[in-house]
Amino acid sequence: MQVEFDDLSTAAARLLRENGSPDIAQDGGWACAWLQACGYPGLELLIEAITTTPVEVRNPELSPDALGLDLRNVSCVFLARQLSLLVEERGRLFLRNVRHGLYLVPFSVRANIGIGCPVDPSFALGGERTKNPYEEKLLAARQTGVSVDDVLWSRAMGRDQP
């Protein structure tokens, strides 16, 4: 089914708010819609993260060590905004034990910072990005809507709680 970008963003933000993560709801909802608009499973990853990550472990203290930053397999759904700000502040970081690394892509593109392979369990985040390869996809999604699986959309709309 086709869903408006802003409707998907709002629904994803509501899911985050209602499931213990109000502090990241707006940015997380935007990132979900962004990923979905670019052909990535943003909503699927968000629902998986909400249902498998206890609220009490979603905001770990992020302290780089000699090897980079250990994310302890906490979903990037909950960490992406904070990681983007940390990289802008400190520079390039090597991330380990990454889960749902695709959620870093919208934030890295928005901040014009480079990103390694976000589907690997370890990769670098930082450096300069010179081009937004997603610009055309995002424009098309704003004009024609975002393709979303019917079952996932039903869950996002609260008809079947995650």
C-alpha positions in Angstrom: 0.0 0.0 0.0 1.1 3.6 -0.6 1.3 5.9 2.5 2.1 9.5 2.7 5.7 10.2 4.0 4.4 12.4 6.8 1.7 9.9 7.8 4.4 7.2 8.1 6.7 9.5 10.1 3.8 10.4 12.4 2.8 6.7 12.9 6.3 5.6 13.6 6.8 8.5 16.1 3.6 7.5 17.9 4.9 3.9 18.1 8.1 5.1 19.7 6.3 7.4 22.1 3.8 4.8 23.2 6.5 2.1 23.6 8.9 3.9 26.0 11.0 6.2 23.7 9.4 9.6 23.6 12.7 11.4 23.6 13.6 10.0 20.1 10.1 9.8 18.7 10.2 12.7 16.2 13.6 11.9 14.8 13.0 8.2 14.9 9.7 8.6 13.1 11.4 10.7 10.4 14.2 8.2 10.0 11.7 5.3 9.7 9.8 7.1 6.9 13.2 8.2 5.3 14.4 4.6 5.2 11.1 3.2 3.9 11.0 5.9 1.2 14.5 4.8 0.0 13.5 1.2 -0.2 14.8 0.0 3.1 12.7 -1.8 5.8 12.4 1.1 8.2 9.1 0.2 9.7 10.0 -3.5 10.0 13.2 -2.6 11.8 11.5 -0.1 14.1 8.8 -2.6 15.1 11.5 -5.3 15.7 13.5 -2.9 17.8 10.6 -1.9 19.9 9.5 -5.5 20.6 13.0 -6.9 21.3 14.8 -4.1 23.1 13.9 -3.5 26.7 13.3 0.2 27.5 15.9 0.1 30.3 18.8 -0.7 27.8 17.8 1.7 25.0 19.9 4.7 26.2 23.4 3.3 27.2 26.2 5.7 28.0 28.3 6.0 24.8 31.9 6.2 25.7 34.5 5.5 23.0 37.4 3.3 23.9 40.7 2.5 22.1 38.8 0.3 19.6 36.0 2.8 18.9 32.5 2.5 20.3 30.8 -0.7 21.5 27.0 -0.3 20.9 26.4 -3.6 22.8 23.8 -4.7 20.2 21.4 -2.0 21.3 19.3 -1.1 18.2 20.4 2.0 16.3 16.7 2.9 16.1 17.3 4.2 19.7 20.9 5.4 19.2 21.2 6.9 15.7 20.5 10.5 16.6 22.9 10.4 19.6 25.6 8.7 17.5 25.3 11.3 14.7 25.7 14.1 17.3 28.7 12.3 18.8 30.4 12.0 15.4 29.7 15.6 14.6 31.3 16.5 18.0 34.3 14.1 18.1 34.9 13.0 14.5 35.0 9.6 12.9 34.2 6.6 15.1 34.5 2.8 14.5 31.3 1.2 15.7 31.1 -2.4 17.0 28.3 -4.7 17.9 25.9 -2.7 15.8 22.2 -3.7 15.5 19.9 -2.1 12.9 22.7 0.0 11.5 20.5 1.2 8.6 19.0 3.7 11.0 22.3 5.6 10.9 22.0 6.3 7.2 19.3 9.0 7.3 21.2 10.9 10.1 24.6 10.5 8.3 23.1 11.8 5.0 21.4 14.8 6.8 24.7 15.7 8.6 26.8 15.1 5.5 29.0 12.5 7.2 30.3 9.3 5.6 29.2 5.9 6.7 30.7 2.4 6.2 28.5 -0.6 5.5 25.5 -0.3 7.9 24.5 -3.9 7.6 27.8 -5.1 9.0 28.1 -5.7 12.8 31.1 -3.3 12.8 31.8 -0.2 10.6 33.0 3.4 10.6 30.8 6.5 10.9 32.3 9.9 10.1 34.2 11.7 7.4 32.7 14.0 4.8 29.8 13.1 2.4 29.8 15.1 -0.8 26.6 13.9 -2.3 23.1 12.8 -1.2 22.4 9.7 -3.3 18.9 9.5 -1.9 17.6 12.9 -2.9 15.6 11.7 -5.9 14.0 8.8 -4.0 13.0 11.1 -1.2 11.5 13.6 -3.6 9.5 10.8 -5.4 8.3 9.5 -2.0 7.0 12.9 -1.0 5.2 13.2 -4.4 3.8 9.6 -4.7 3.9 8.1 -1.2 5.9 5.4 0.4 5.4 1.7 -0.2 4.5 -0.1 3.1 3.5 -3.6 3.8 -0.2 -3.8 4.8 0.5 -5.9 7.9 3.2 -3.6 9.1 1.0 -0.5 8.5 -1.8 -2.1 10.5 0.6 -2.6 13.4 1.9 1.0 13.0 -1.6 2.3 13.2 -2.2 0.4 16.4 -4.6 -2.2 15.0 -2.2 -4.9 16.1 0.2 -3.8 18.9 3.9 -4.6 18.5 
